[in-house]
Amino acid sequence: MDTEITLRVDGAAHPLTVDTRTTLLDALRERLRNTSPKKGCDHGQCGACTVLLDGRRVNSCLVLAVTVDDAEVTTSNGLAADGQPHRLHRSFVEHDAFQCGYCTPGQVCSAAGMLAEAQAGWPSHVTADLDAEDVDLTDAEIRERMSGNLCRCAAYANIVPAVAAVAAVEGVRR
Amino acid sequence: MTTIDRLVGAGVDRIDGPAKVRGTAAYAYEQDPGEPIAHLAVVQSTVNRGRITRLDPSRAEAMTGVLAVLTPANAPRLAGDLASDLPVLQSPEVHYQGQVVAAVVAETSEIAKAAVGGVVVEYAAEVPDVVLSADRDDLYAPEKVMAGFDTDSVIGDVDGALAAAAVTVDATYETPAQHNNPIEMHASMARWDGDSLTLWDANQGPHTIVSDLVKGFALEPGQVRVISPYVGGAFGSKAFTHPNQMLAAMAARVVGRTVVFELTRQQMFSLVGHRTPTIQRIRLGADPEGRLTAISHEVVEHTSKISEFAEQTATATRVLYAAANRRTTHRLARLDVPPPTIMRAPGETPGMFALESAMDELAVALGIDPVELRIRNEPAEDPERHVPWSSRHLVECLRTGAERFGWAGRDPRPRMRTEGRWLVGTGVAAATYPTRRRKADCRISVDGRGRYVVEIDGSDIGTGAWTTLSQIAADALGVGLDAVELRIGDSRLPRAGGAGGSTGLASWGSAVVLTARDLRRRLEEQYGGQLPADGLVVDGGVGGESPHAKTHSMHAFGAHFVEVRVDRDTGEVRVPRATSVYDGGTIVNAKTARSQFLGGFSMGISMALHEESQIDARLGHYVNHDLAEYHIATNADIGELDISWLDEPDELANEIGLKGIGEIGITGAAAAVANAYWHATGLRIRDLPITPGKYFRELGLT
């Protein structure tokens, strides 16, 4: 069965007729040929397809395209404003926080979503004081909060300082 | 060599970095084939051994949007003598579970996936034989093991030396089957233009894929082009051709338009190889001062019924330590499993877990510090080939690592340190991996304005080759990075071996350096050092192994120091910190090299604590065939990693002095973790992975 939707991706609106079985990830990759989000498992297990949906990180392989008709989808490429790389982009390159680069747009979107969660005061599994108003993104916090994104090249030890540098600039790391 | 000292060594940011972080670097399936793409999905065998007795595709064929269903009855015949699992859909015989028995091609991926369920297949099946054991009566000695190594090596009188030794260790270690699981799943997109085939493909070297397609489709090499500029990880599984390339090309020919076959994660556990499980018996004999008198390493592992893949598991044992009496053997069982393949440091990775665990056990038995024990057994020359080392700095790695890690003053007794519920221990292990070089061709062109184009069919699977090869080229040409345009990952480029065996940069880099030298010499001799207005094109390359390879033993080395914490109540294992020091020869890019080292080492932690492909002995399939059940290390599993290297170029190895660093990091890493685990708990885990359950098993609580 087909349904007509409008996907709003990285600031542009795309009217689209989709099979109701189509995931947001496949709509982006196979229909719009926006291949910034990657497919690494198609089952919400690896995080390579992470995008921001109205600012919150989601595994786009677990979202049906027909359910996001009215939402704003942001990919890693969409985080770049006016052609300028996002500070996470620059930090990932500077810290060599990837090797093959395939999980990386998902890591970047996840980091962007995670920084917003920290700014909103959300605690994590490793947060000692659940009532604290301010989150301090220590290395342990970053490791925990970024663990939904697998990196088989295992650039983890570089992803942590890459995210930490941006967290410090954004005031969520002391 | 005076030109190679400006960019080489610097921590240059990845050239492909900005595109990769934004997601605009186009991997295989992300390339534009120039026409709408049809999608292929496969029906896989649910039995391990048998024959298809009935296959009815009619329900799938009737579905709207289905373009074709390929079966053994109607699939195009493949020509040639294709090996292993490459003759896809050529016969009703089934050799392993997950084998492709039919393929649906459809307008969309949703339709293709749904139509797979519309293909009815029935089998006459036999009971699968999938369980490896050391006491099987059908174990055999292959003619050679991987990479051309001898199957066995026997020197001196091992049994006599063991009987006479003051101290011995006799232990059996096991490593499970493992799956490579690069995050980019294998994907092949094929388009035919007349009799010419273009394949956008995820692989470690386009030329390797071309030769199998040429064979299978009875084409001339010029009729096949494989394009792979960006590859989303590989770790060995993308080194060789697998069914996906054959199928995509076959299906595109049948439906007359571009077809993509992107594997599912689940299919990554049956169609693109795995690392064999191993059972390894190690016996060590030593005198009271800890000098080894005998080393015996006997390996049992598996291969498939349709291919022989003999992992070279004991070969590191042939080079690591001195001992007059030595024996290494490899024996295989042919099982009803998918064909195994190479996975990061095949041989060294499982083999070094066993050897370096046994060395730790020997150190304990002798009451000698494990760092000191290794130093006492440092061989002056290759202990089996009896040739000098091109360079070997293992002792320096051990000493430097011990210093950086804070090893001095360590209480050798196990289970002496606790912090709250954590049992804390430290461990050490050595690392080694061979240094080799392969034949590679190269072309360098320069225009009248000083723009250089360097062309070579190298491959960047995450290694940093886009950047490191550009650095090498710029230095060799005596120009800046921005004057060099590198082209790799396309079979139209000059032929080169793939990224594998840590040979990539040694081979491609040497080819680039030699071609650049030739170009500069010609400019000097024929044009008085001036660039000719219409430019110059020079073809060159490197013939293969270093001229010194026959007379010298060439290897990278390293040492890992690891702290392990084990929760005394739950058995949870953490690795909060580690130090690794490497002897990798010239380091071309300080930034990307560090990533290679820490990535390899982290995969070793993953192997030590998580990775295990579990096969169902009755039903014959890998049960945990996805990333929710096949666990790999994630961010929270990796602690502080202190990575460093010695600045010791190996002048005999190749034109750059590098040793190859893609695999050394994982070798020995799992043993270092297991040794630290023993120090923390007093429990010796000899079968990976070290899961919480094994803590209770060793305590006799299960």
Interface residues (C-beta under 8 A of the other chain):
Chain A: D19 R21 T22 D26 R29 E30 R33 T35 S36 P37 K38 K39 G40 C41 D42 H43 Q45 C46 A48 T75 S76 N77 L79 A80 P85 L88 H89 F92 V93 E94 D96 F98 Q99 C100 G101 Y102 C103 T104 P105 V108 I142 R143 E144 M146 S147 G148 N149 L150 C151 R152 C153 A154 A155 Y156 A157 N158 I159 V160
Chain B: D13 R14 D16 G17 P18 K20 V21 R22 G23 T24 A25 A26 Y27 Y29 E30 D32 I37 T108 S109 E110 I111 A114 N181 P182 I183 E184 M185 Y230 V231 G232 G233 A234 F235 E262 T264 R265 I461 G462 T463 G464 K591 T592 R594 S595 Q596 L598 G599 G600 S602 M603 S606 D626 L627 A628 I632 A633 T634 N635 A636 D637 I638 E640 L641
